[in-house]
Amino acid sequence: MNLHSAFSFSRIFANRLGRIIGRMQFRGKGRLTHCMGKMVSWFVPEADCHPVPGARVIVSLNDRVERLMWTGCYEPELVALLIIGKCSIRA
């Protein structure tokens, strides 16, 4: 079995899972995000999140706050700033 293809499949799965959960709103979404993120991080340490259309942020699934960003649970006010373009992020 090719390990590279297995890891790329895991990354694609993690990215899609985050996008699907990110579109939903329900009670307990933060707790579900923590549980799912911990399990997914066993297979892939990072995933992509898309806080606004056209922007891609790579987050670590081992970090609690970054897991919340992965599914859109963290600080919607900051995402609103990104949408209107008043924020600049430097790495």
C-alpha positions as CSV (number, residue, x, y, z in Angstrom):
1,M,0.0,0.0,0.0
2,N,1.3,3.4,-0.9
3,L,1.5,5.5,2.3
4,H,1.5,8.8,0.5
5,S,-1.9,8.1,-1.1
6,A,-3.3,6.9,2.3
7,F,-2.3,10.2,3.9
8,S,-3.6,12.3,1.1
9,F,-7.0,10.5,1.3
10,S,-7.1,11.3,5.0
11,R,-6.4,14.9,4.4
12,I,-9.1,15.1,1.8
13,F,-11.5,13.4,4.2
14,A,-10.6,15.8,7.0
15,N,-11.1,18.8,4.8
16,R,-14.5,17.7,3.5
17,L,-15.7,16.7,7.0
18,G,-14.8,20.2,8.3
19,R,-16.6,21.9,5.5
20,I,-19.7,19.8,6.0
21,I,-19.9,20.4,9.7
22,G,-19.0,24.0,9.2
23,R,-22.2,24.6,7.2
24,M,-24.5,23.2,9.9
25,Q,-25.7,25.0,13.1
26,F,-26.7,22.9,16.1
27,R,-26.3,22.7,19.8
28,G,-23.1,20.8,20.9
29,K,-21.3,21.6,17.6
30,G,-18.2,22.6,19.6
31,R,-18.1,19.4,21.6
32,L,-18.6,17.3,18.5
33,T,-15.8,19.3,16.8
34,H,-13.4,18.5,19.6
35,C,-14.2,14.8,19.5
36,M,-14.0,14.5,15.7
37,G,-10.9,16.6,15.6
38,K,-9.1,14.5,18.1
39,M,-10.0,11.3,16.2
40,V,-9.1,12.7,12.8
41,S,-5.8,14.0,14.1
42,W,-4.6,10.4,14.7
43,F,-4.5,10.0,10.9
44,V,-3.8,13.5,9.7
45,P,-2.3,16.3,11.9
46,E,-3.5,19.3,9.7
47,A,-6.6,20.2,7.7
48,D,-7.7,23.2,5.6
49,C,-10.5,25.5,6.7
50,H,-12.1,28.2,4.5
51,P,-13.3,31.0,6.8
52,V,-14.4,33.1,3.8
53,P,-14.8,32.3,0.1
54,G,-11.4,32.3,-1.6
55,A,-9.3,32.1,1.6
56,R,-7.6,28.9,2.8
57,V,-6.1,28.5,6.2
58,I,-4.2,25.4,7.3
59,V,-5.0,24.5,10.9
60,S,-3.6,21.9,13.3
61,L,-6.1,19.4,14.5
62,N,-4.0,18.9,17.7
63,D,-4.9,22.4,18.9
64,R,-8.2,23.1,20.6
65,V,-8.7,26.6,19.1
66,E,-7.7,25.5,15.6
67,R,-10.1,22.6,15.7
68,L,-12.9,25.1,16.4
69,M,-11.7,27.2,13.4
70,W,-11.8,24.0,11.3
71,T,-15.6,23.7,11.6
72,G,-16.4,27.4,11.9
73,C,-17.2,27.5,15.6
74,Y,-14.5,30.0,16.7
75,E,-15.1,33.8,16.9
76,P,-17.6,34.6,14.1
77,E,-16.8,38.3,14.8
78,L,-13.3,37.8,13.5
79,V,-14.6,36.1,10.4
80,A,-16.8,39.0,9.8
81,L,-13.7,41.3,9.8
82,L,-12.1,39.0,7.2
83,I,-15.2,39.2,5.0
84,I,-15.2,43.0,4.9
85,G,-11.4,43.0,4.4
86,K,-10.3,45.1,7.4
87,C,-7.9,42.6,8.7
88,S,-4.4,41.6,7.5
89,I,-2.8,38.4,8.7
90,R,0.9,37.8,8.6
91,A,2.6,34.5,9.3
